[in-house]
């Protein structure tokens, strides 16, 4: 039996975390050379051609440009994504990738809380346990210094996490009646067009050596957007949110590859707790997913 519903959403979330971790590493590279608003615009401009090709391949242009789309929700979600990316890039200029990830891991907690009034979802005890254990694992693994939390960059990352949580919950609300391609296209187009207009007065010429970074940014950002839209389209937010913590594993790999930073015993121990909480939740969700599929059949 193929995984459906919540399990399908979990698989999509794991892929999204992998793609976005690669994108974040590239954003950190660009943050040292260009203004945050320009980096956000480049994020949209590089991904937009891929998004258009994907829509043409899926033959879903009619759904993307449908007049019945809930435009106020799309505009709000696009604005949240733009603010989130600008704030995150600003934070990366002063914080390390690991420190930034520590702060953004409040997003799963926020998504569970937002899902109750916005989506009418219920929160089961096992969801709280998994999220709590995952967050404890993050604190154990990364042990951020107190000074980092008091900086301007840390505040920017925290606000970005709030924008990210709100954006994902709006995406789930919109996807109940509209295709995922509409979410991806309008978010990307908003960053490309709106970001370019905002960045134009202080635009910095693109350096030739950064072309490969932009190419990687386009691919990772495009695939990440598709995966995150699918994740919250098919699964319950409370069940999917804990798998945001899987980004920690990718952060450890990227830290080693790009900055030669090896994890210590505390980091490995915290990571093990995060993975264990996610696997436990996946196992507990499997019977419910099968039962729902059988009832639907």
Secondary structure by P-SEA (a helix, b strand, c coil): ccccaaaaaaaaaaaaaaaaaaaaaaaaaacccccaaaaaaaaaaaaaaaaaaaaaaacccccccccccaaaaaaaaaaaaaaaaaaaaaaaacccaaaaaaaacaaaaaaaaaaaccccccccaaaaaaaaaaaaaaaaaccccccccccaaaaaaaaaaaaaaaaaaaaaaaaccccaaaaaaaaaaaaaaaaaaaaccccccccccaaaaaaaaaaaaaaaaaaaaaaaacccccccccccccaaaaaaaaaaacccccccaaaaaaaaaaaaaaaaaaaaaaaaaaaaaaaac
